Amino acid sequence: MTDSAIRQVTAALPTFPSQGTIIDRADCEVDATGWEWKLHHPVNATVLNFRRLAIGSGSLLSSVARFIADLIKVTSVDNVRGTFESLTYLQRSAHFREIDAAGGIVGEQLISDLRQLPEFAEYRLHYVRAWYCWCADHGIDQFPEETALRIRELSIPGNEQGHAVRTEDPVRGAFDNIEFLAITTKLRALGPDRLTTLENTLCWLAVACGANALVYALTREEDYKPLQEPETGRIHALLDLPRIKKGDALYRQQFHPRMLNDDVGIWVNRLVMENRAHRQQQGWPEGCEYPLFRRFDPDPARANGPYHAYAMHMAPDEITRTIQQAMAKLEIISHRTGDPLVVNMRRFRRTFATRAVEAGATPTELAVMLDHSDLGTVMTYFESRVSQVLRLDAATAMHLGPIADAFMGRIVRTERDAVNGNDPSKRIPFYNRHPDRPPENAGDLGTCGSGPCGLFAPLSCYTCKSFQPWRDGPHEEVLNWLCDERDRRLKEGRNQQFVRIHDATILAVAEVVKACEAPSP
């Protein structure tokens, strides 16, 4: 149905069939007296605008309003929203428009019409069927029980979950290994300077946990629990992520504990400290809890409703926009599309699952890691599992290196041109490794522009922004050694992630080799 046709129908809408005040399953009052119903949700603003249905028949409009009102009492806001969105397609059916205009029985032709719509995902028929059968069960004349029985028996597919994963979609599927390396390498090298603490924290959590945007929107400072080892004093970061889609009437009733590595834990701790300092300096709205990812100002819709405590929580769409803006600052280009990397929480989640399978996770373990209640939803990742690791020899690395953009330092013509170039102790040497004799010094690779870091040189140097490789350094020897070691692990049948452990370094070294081979400017 065209927009102009919907506007024409809207102009002649019937009196709205008020459903009074509804108590939702979280014991919040919903005003269902008018055309727009505002549903209560901790972080997701949801308004059902019944004008969008463009239904002119009072009886049909009443059937939808009564059904949605019943649904609000017993199910989640997300399910209500999905149901309502599916019912907005009713007017796209020629059969439904005919019944809406002239009256009569709503028949199975409605289902057939909707199935023909290219923009209508077939899984939405589950919602349409639920509405039809509810109407029949409640004795509404236009929905005969015998038709409802036939509709109940129809085979309707579920929401297809795995197409983007199985086809390795470069825009909607998981990030491939080169894209993932670009993300993590640039987060480490450029994130501290280019991104805010909030952006760094969110990006690292997306990499490490693979949760939905709603999970991060619900997370609070109190969910972060630093645990100290009595013997060493070392701090381990534990983050209790709120569980969703578990049938609870209220959010934040169940949690999924996640241990964070140092990359992630440091940023979470830093964000908590920064949030506390902000409250001390700027104050805080009364009655609002302390989210991990906070808004600048309270959300008016939540501040004036039953979810006042969540008014300073970022909404899921704000979480998604934040990570997209952060990734844009890192200027990551996808080697598969040639365009800036398309980023959202779903792609991070798919990447998290894909890499877990590559690391050897079983279906049961993956279901736990993704916080799924059954195995069916995770099997796609095992269907698409690649049995062989991409071979990465020196020639391939030379081609992919500049695309991956993993080298973070600055190439200098000679040692004299480097920061700390007058300090011999800052030279980075390379030793040729041989299985049957001691390592041999093959020469110096470049100069460290920073202080001692405690990392393993030279493997950590090429992806560090402080490294200054010399143009005449033995970089090609490093590249060949790394590729030979990778090939050895591959032939030995090692775990995929162990085989690829130095891929970022290989690509960074290859980028340096190619740049050094080019004529000097």
N, C-alpha and C positions, 0 to 999 in steps of 0.2 A: 504494500500500500504506500502511495507517495505521500510526501510531507503535506502537500496541498490538500490531498484527500483527507488526511488525518485532521487537518485544521478545520475542514468543512464539517466533519463529524463532531469535532469538539465543540463547535459553535452551537450544536443542538443536543448537548448532553442532558440526560435526565437529572432529576433531583438525586443527590447522592444518598445512597442507603446507609445511613449512620449505623455504626456498630458500637457506639457509646465509648466507654473507657475499658480498655483491655488490660489485664494484668499478665505481663509476659512471664516466661519461666524463671526469670531472675527476680520476680516480684516487683518489677518496675511498671508504672502506669504508662499506657500508650493511648494517646488521644486519637480515636478512630471515628470521629464525628464528621470529618470533612474530607476533601479530595486528597489531601496530603497527610500521610501518617509518618511521624518521626519516630524511628525505632532507636532504642537505647543500646549503645555499644561502647566499650571502654575506649577504643581508639579509632573506630571506623564509623564516620557519619553516614547514616542511611536514612533516606526519605523515600517513601513509596508514593509516587504521584500517579493517582488513578486516572488522571486525564490522559496519560500516555496510552492507556488501553484503547481509547477512542471508541468505547462501546456505547451505542445509543439506546439499546434495550435495557429498560430498568431491571427486568428479571435476570438477564445475563450478567449485568453489572453487579447486582446483588449476590449472585452466585459466587462471583470472584471475591467480593468483599467479605462475605461470610466465611469462605474457605481460607482466605489469608488471615482473618481474625482468629480462626481456630488454630491455624498453624503457629501464629505468634505465641499462643499460650503454651505450646508443647515442644517447640523446636528452636534451633539457634537462629540468630539474626542472619547469619551467612546463608542458611538454607532458605529462609524466607525471602531474602534478596534474590537468590538464584531462581526460586519458584516464580516470583513476580516478574523478573526479567524474561523468563520463558513465556509467560502469559501475555507479554506485550506483543508477541508475534501472532496472536489469534486473528487480528484483523488482516493479516497477510493471506489468510485462507479465503478463497472466493466463497466456499460453502459457509463459513462462519459469517461472512459479511451478509450473505443472503438471509441467514436465519436472524441475524441481528436486525435487519431492516424489516423483514416480513413475518418473523416468528416461525415456529415450527420446532421439529426435533433436531438436535445436534447429533449428527451421525458420524460414522467411521471415516467419512470423506474428509473430515477435519484433519485426521492423522495423515491421510494420503496427501492432502494439500501441503501440509507443513513439511512433509518429507521431500517435497519437490523444490523447496526453497533452498537455493545455494548458500544463503547466508545463515541458515538455521542448522545449528549443530544437532545431529540426530539424538544425542543423549538427552537433549532438553525435552524430548517426548516423555521421559519419565515424569517430569513435573506436570506436563499437560495431562497425562493419563491420571496422575494422582488427583488433580482437580476434577476431572470428569467423573471418576469413580466416587469421589467424595460427594459430588452433587447427586449421583444416582443413589448412594447410600442414604442420603438425607431426603429422598423422595421428591426432588425437584423435577417437575413434569418433563422438561425439555431434555432430560438425561435418562432415558429408559434403562432399566437394570439389565435387560438382555443385551443391549449394545455395550454396556459397561463390562459385562462378562466376556464378550469377544475382545474388547480392547485390553482387558487384563491379560488375555492369552497371547497378545502380540509380542513378538520378539523385538526388543529394543536394545541396541548396543549401549554399553557404558561410554563414559567420556574417555576417548582415546588418550592414553597417558604417554605412550612410548615412541610416537612417530619421530619426534625431533631427535630423540636419543638414538633410535635405530638407524636413522638416515644420516646421522652426524651433521645435522643442519648447522651451517656456519653462522646463523643468526639467532636461532632459538635453542639449539642443542648445547651440549657441554663444550666448554673451551677445550681445544686440543692441547697437546703438551707444550707446543711452542707458545701458544697464547697464554697458557697458565704460567709458564716460565717468565714471560714478559710482565705479567701482573705482579708476581711475587718479587721479581728482581727490581722492578721500578718502585714497588712499595718500600722495599728495604733501602734503596739508594736515594730515591727522590721524595718518598712519602714524608719523612720528617721535616723537610723544608717547604714542600709545596702544599701539604694537606694540613687541615686542622687536627687537633687531637681527636675530636669526634669522628672525623672522616677516616683517619688512620684506624681507629678502633673498629669502626663498622666494616671497613674493607677487610681487615684481618679476621674478624669474626665470620664474615661471609666465606672467606677461604677455609677457615678451620672447622666450622660447624655446619655449614650448608643448610641453615634453617630458613624458614619462610620470613618474609618481612614482618608479618604479624607477630611472630615470636620476639623479634628484636624490639618492636614497638611496645610490647608488654613487659619487657625486662626492666628491672629496677636495680638501683645500686645495692640494695640488700641481698640481691642474688649473687653478688660477687663475694667469694669467701677465700681470702688468702690463708693458706695453710703452711705452717712453719715446721720444718724438720727439726726435732729436738737435738739431734746429734750435730748437724751441720749448720743449722740456722737458715738453710735455703728456703725460699718462699715458693710454694706451688700454688698456682691460681686455679680455683674451682669456680665455675659459673653454673648456677642452676637456671636452665632455660625453661620458661613456662611452656607447658604442653598445650596443644590446641587440638580440636576435633576429637576430643575424648568423651563427649557427651555430658560434660559438666554444665550445670546451669550458670555458674559463674566462672570467670577466667581466673587464672593464677591459683588453681586448686591443686594441680599436679605439676611436677617439675622433672626435667631431664638433666641430671648432673653431667657436666662436661669438664674434663681436665684440659687446661689450656697450656700450650707450650710457651716458651719465653717470649717469642715474637709477639704473641697475642696478649699474654698475661701482662706484660709491661705496659701496653697501651690501655688495657682495661683499667689497670690500677691508676694510670696517669689521668684517665678521663674521670674516674671517681674523685680523685684529689682536685681536679680542676672544677668539677661540679660543686664540690663543697666550698671551695674558695669563692666561687660565683655567688653562692647563697649568702656567705658571710658578708660579701661586699654589696650585693644588690638586693638582698632580702628574698623572700619566697612567698607565693600566694598561700594564704591560710587554708589548711585542709587538703592541700595537694601533696601526694606522695612524691618520692624522689626517683624519677626514671633514670635509667642509664643514659638514654638518648633523649635529651630534654628539648622542649620548645623554648623560644625566646619569650613568648607571652602565652598565657592560658588560652586554650581553645574555648571561645564563648559558648558553643553548643554544649560542651561537656561541663564547663564551669557552672552553668545554670541548670544542670540536670542531676540525675541520680549518680552519675559517674564523675562527680566533681573531683574525686581523688585522682583521676586520670587526666585532668585538664592540661597538665604540663608534659604528658607523654606525646612524642611524635606519632603521627598516624602512619600506617603502612605505606601509603603513597609518598609521604614525606621521607620515609626511610629509603624507598626506592630512588627518589629524586636525588637524595644526598649521595648515595653510592654512585649514581650515574655522573653527577657533577665532579665527584672525587676522581673517578677514572678518567674523565675528560681532561683533568689537570695533568694526569700522567702521560697523556698523548700516546696511547697505545694503538697501534694500527694492526688490524687482523691481516695476517699473511694470506688468508683464504679469500678475503673479499677485497683487500686493498683499501678498505675504509676504516674509520675509527671503530674500535671494538664495541659491539653492541652489548650492553651490560644490564642485567637485572638480577634479582635474587634467585629467580628460577634457574638461570644458567649456572650460578654458583652452586646451587643445590644439585643440579645434574652433574656438574663437574666433581663435586665432593663424592657423590655416589659412584661415578665412573672410576675415579682414582682408588676408592676403597675396594672395588672389585678387582682392579689391577693389582692391588697390594695383597690380594688373597682372601678378602672377606667372603664368608659364606652367605647364602640368602638370609639365614636367621640373624647373623651378625649385622648385615646391612639393614635389615628391618629395624633392629634396635638402634643403630646409628642414625637412621632417618626418622626414628620415632613413629614407625608405621605399626599398625596393629595386626597386619597379616602379610604373608609373603607375596601375594599376587601382585601387589603394586611395585615390588622391587625386581621382579623377574626380567623386566625389560633390560635392565643393566647387564644381566648375564647373557641374554640373547644377543646383545650387541658387543659383547666382550671380544676384543681383538686378540687373536691367538699368537700373533707375532709382533714384536716391537719393531718400529721403524728403524731401518739400518741408517746409522749416522756416521758416514765416513768423512774424510777431510774435504772431498769435493762437494758433497752434499752440504756440509757445514758452511763452506765458503759461499754457497748460493743462499742458504737460509740465514746466515749470520746477520747481514745488514737488515734483513726483513724483521728478524726477531728483535733487533735493537737491544741486545742484552749487555753490551759493553757500556759501562757507565762513566768511565774515566776520560782522560784527555791525552791524546798522543802528542809527544814532543819530539822535536828533531834530534836533540842530543840531551845528555844529562844536564848540561848547563842551563837548558831552557825550562827545567822542572822546578817546581816548588821543593825545597830541601835538596836541590841539586848539588849544593856544596857540602852535603853531609853524606859521606860514604856509608854510614850505618843505615841509611834509608834505601839503599839499593836492594832490589828484589832479585835474588839469584835463581837460576834453574839448574837442576841436576838431572842428567840422563840416568834413567833407572835401567839396570840390566839384571836378569834373574840369576846370573852366574858370577857377578863381580860387584864391588861396591859402587855406589852412585858416583858419577863424574860431573864436575862443574862444567856446564855448557855455556856459561856466560851470564851476564845480568840482563834482566828483562826490562827493567825500568826503575822508577823512583816512587816511593810512598810519600804522598803529600800530607800525611797526617802523622799521628803518634802511634805507639804500640797498640794493637787491637786484640791480640791473642788469637786471631784466626789463622787458618792454615794457608800459608803462602806457598806457591803462587795461586793455588786453586781459588782462593777467595778474592784475589786481587782484581781479576778482570771484570767482575761485576760490582766493584767498589768505585765510588765516584772520586776517591782520593788517589787512585792508581794512575800513574803517568808512564805508560809504556814508551820505550825509546823506539824510534823508527828502525834502527839496525839491530834490535834485540832478537834473540832466537825464538820468536813466537811460533814459527811454523813447526819447530821441533816440539814445542808444547802441544800444539794441535795434534800432531801425529801420535804423540804418546797418549794423549787422552782418548783419541779415537781407537787406538790399538787396545787400550785397557777396556774400553766399552765393548769392543768386539769380542774380547776374551770373555767378559762376563756374560755376554749374549750367547756365545757358543757353549758355555758351561751350564746354560739353562737357568740362570739366576732369575729371581723375582724381577718383574718388569720395572718397578720403581727403583730397585737397586741398580739395574742396568742403566737407567736414565739419570742416576744420581748427579752426574756432572754435566748434563746436557746444556744447562744454562752457561756454564763455563766454556764448553766446547763452542757454542755459538758466539759467545763474546770474544774468545780467542780468534775464531775465524773472521769475525768482523775487523779485528785489529790487523790480522794478516792481510786481508784484502785492502784495508786502508793504507797499510804500509807499502803495498805493491803499487799503489796508484802514484802517479807523478806528484812530486812535492809542489805545493802551491807557491 
